[in-house]
Structure formats: structure tokens, C-alpha cells
Amino acid sequence: MPRSVNSVASKARRKKILKQTRGNFLSRKNVWTVAKNTYEKGLTYAYRDRKAKKRNFRALWIQRINAAARQYGVNYSQFMGQLAKKNVGLNRKVLADLAMNNPQAFEAILKSVTE
């Protein structure tokens, strides 16, 4: 009995990964073993950086809130402590957006909290 191999499925599997590596440099896009390694490494970077993205944005929001609060003589730590004490339910993302795009609203929040 002849050896049976499912070349259709194998080719489709390879084609799927080679399609994902389109746009890479040199052999990383068309040599199967190199492309497969590139693809797998890219997936690990993507997983890792989805987590890192959240950390980076939180750090950015904190910097923006701190910069805005210091204009009124309060540092970030004191401001967030006062927010927690007064049970203000605004998160850092919203506070940073207000600090950047609506300074009057941010000032009103800061004044109401520091009274």
C-alpha cells in the first residue's frame, strides 16, 4: 500500500503562517522554518506587550495627573489620597483625560477634594 500524506492540509497550514509573515524582511517572509520561528516569536511578543501596554498607559495617566495637580500645589499622591478619602469614583484614565482636555473640570474636582 502506498504511503498516504495529506499534502493539502500541510500546504494550507504552511500557507496560513506564510501569509501572516508577509511584510517581514528577507527570508523571514518566505523560508518556511525561518518564517515559522518569526511568527511564533511575534505571538509571544504580542502576548507580552498586551500586558505591557496596560502598564505603560497607567504610567502615562499618572504622569499627566501629577503634572496637572502640581499646577495647583498638590502632588499626585496627596491628590489620589484625597480622592479616596472623599469616595470620588473617577479612575486614572478619566482624570488624565480631564487634565489634558478639560482643565477647568479637573480644577473643579481638585478644589472640591482638597477643601
C-alpha positions as CSV (number, residue, x, y, z in Angstrom):
1,M,0.0,0.0,0.0
2,P,1.4,3.4,-0.9
3,R,2.3,5.9,1.7
4,S,-0.5,8.5,2.3
5,V,0.3,12.0,3.2
6,N,-2.2,14.8,3.5
7,S,-0.3,17.4,1.4
8,V,-3.3,19.6,1.1
9,A,-3.6,20.2,4.8
10,S,0.2,20.6,5.2
11,K,0.4,23.1,2.4
12,A,-2.6,25.0,3.8
13,R,-1.0,25.2,7.3
14,R,2.2,26.5,5.9
15,K,0.4,28.9,3.6
16,K,-1.5,30.3,6.6
17,I,1.7,31.1,8.5
18,L,3.5,32.5,5.4
19,K,0.6,34.8,4.9
20,Q,1.0,36.1,8.5
21,T,4.7,36.8,7.9
22,R,4.1,38.9,4.8
23,G,6.0,42.1,5.1
24,N,8.9,40.7,7.0
25,F,12.5,41.2,5.8
26,L,14.4,38.8,3.5
27,S,13.9,35.1,4.3
28,R,11.7,35.8,7.3
29,K,8.7,36.0,4.9
30,N,9.2,33.1,2.6
31,V,11.5,30.4,4.0
32,W,9.3,28.1,6.0
33,T,11.4,27.4,9.0
34,V,12.5,31.0,9.4
35,A,9.0,32.3,8.9
36,K,7.6,29.8,11.4
37,N,10.1,30.9,14.0
38,T,9.4,34.6,13.3
39,Y,5.7,34.0,13.5
40,E,5.9,32.2,16.9
41,K,8.2,34.8,18.3
42,G,5.8,37.5,17.2
43,L,3.0,35.8,19.0
44,T,5.0,35.8,22.2
45,Y,5.8,39.4,21.8
46,A,2.2,40.2,21.2
47,Y,1.1,38.4,24.3
48,R,3.7,40.1,26.4
49,D,3.1,43.5,25.1
50,R,-0.7,43.4,25.6
51,K,0.2,43.3,29.3
52,A,2.9,45.9,29.0
53,K,0.5,48.3,27.1
54,K,-1.7,48.4,30.2
55,R,1.3,49.3,32.4
56,N,2.5,51.9,30.0
57,F,-0.9,53.7,29.8
58,R,-1.3,53.6,33.6
59,A,2.1,55.2,34.0
60,L,1.2,57.9,31.4
61,W,-2.1,58.7,33.1
62,I,-0.3,59.0,36.5
63,Q,2.3,61.4,34.9
64,R,-0.5,63.6,33.4
65,I,-2.5,63.7,36.6
66,N,0.6,64.6,38.6
67,A,1.6,67.4,36.2
68,A,-1.9,68.8,36.3
69,A,-2.2,68.5,40.1
70,R,1.2,70.2,40.7
71,Q,0.0,73.3,39.0
72,Y,-2.3,73.8,41.9
73,G,0.3,72.9,44.6
74,V,-0.8,69.3,45.2
75,N,1.2,66.3,44.2
76,Y,-0.2,63.1,42.7
77,S,0.0,61.1,46.0
78,Q,-1.9,63.7,48.0
79,F,-4.5,64.2,45.3
80,M,-5.2,60.5,44.9
81,G,-5.3,60.1,48.7
82,Q,-7.9,62.9,49.0
83,L,-9.9,61.3,46.1
84,A,-10.0,58.0,48.0
85,K,-11.0,59.7,51.3
86,K,-13.9,61.6,49.6
87,N,-15.0,58.4,47.7
88,V,-14.7,60.0,44.3
89,G,-15.2,57.3,41.8
90,L,-13.1,58.6,38.9
91,N,-10.4,56.4,37.6
92,R,-6.9,57.5,36.4
93,K,-7.9,57.3,32.7
94,V,-10.8,59.7,33.1
95,L,-8.8,62.0,35.4
96,A,-5.9,62.2,32.9
97,D,-8.3,62.9,30.1
98,L,-9.9,65.7,32.1
99,A,-6.4,67.1,33.0
100,M,-5.4,67.2,29.3
101,N,-8.7,68.2,27.6
102,N,-10.8,70.0,30.2
103,P,-8.5,71.7,32.8
104,Q,-11.5,73.6,34.3
105,A,-13.3,70.4,35.2
106,F,-10.0,68.9,36.6
107,E,-9.5,72.1,38.7
108,A,-13.1,71.9,40.0
109,I,-12.5,68.2,41.0
110,L,-9.2,69.2,42.7
111,K,-10.7,72.1,44.6
112,S,-13.7,70.1,45.8
113,V,-11.5,67.3,47.0
114,T,-8.8,69.5,48.7
115,E,-11.4,71.6,50.7
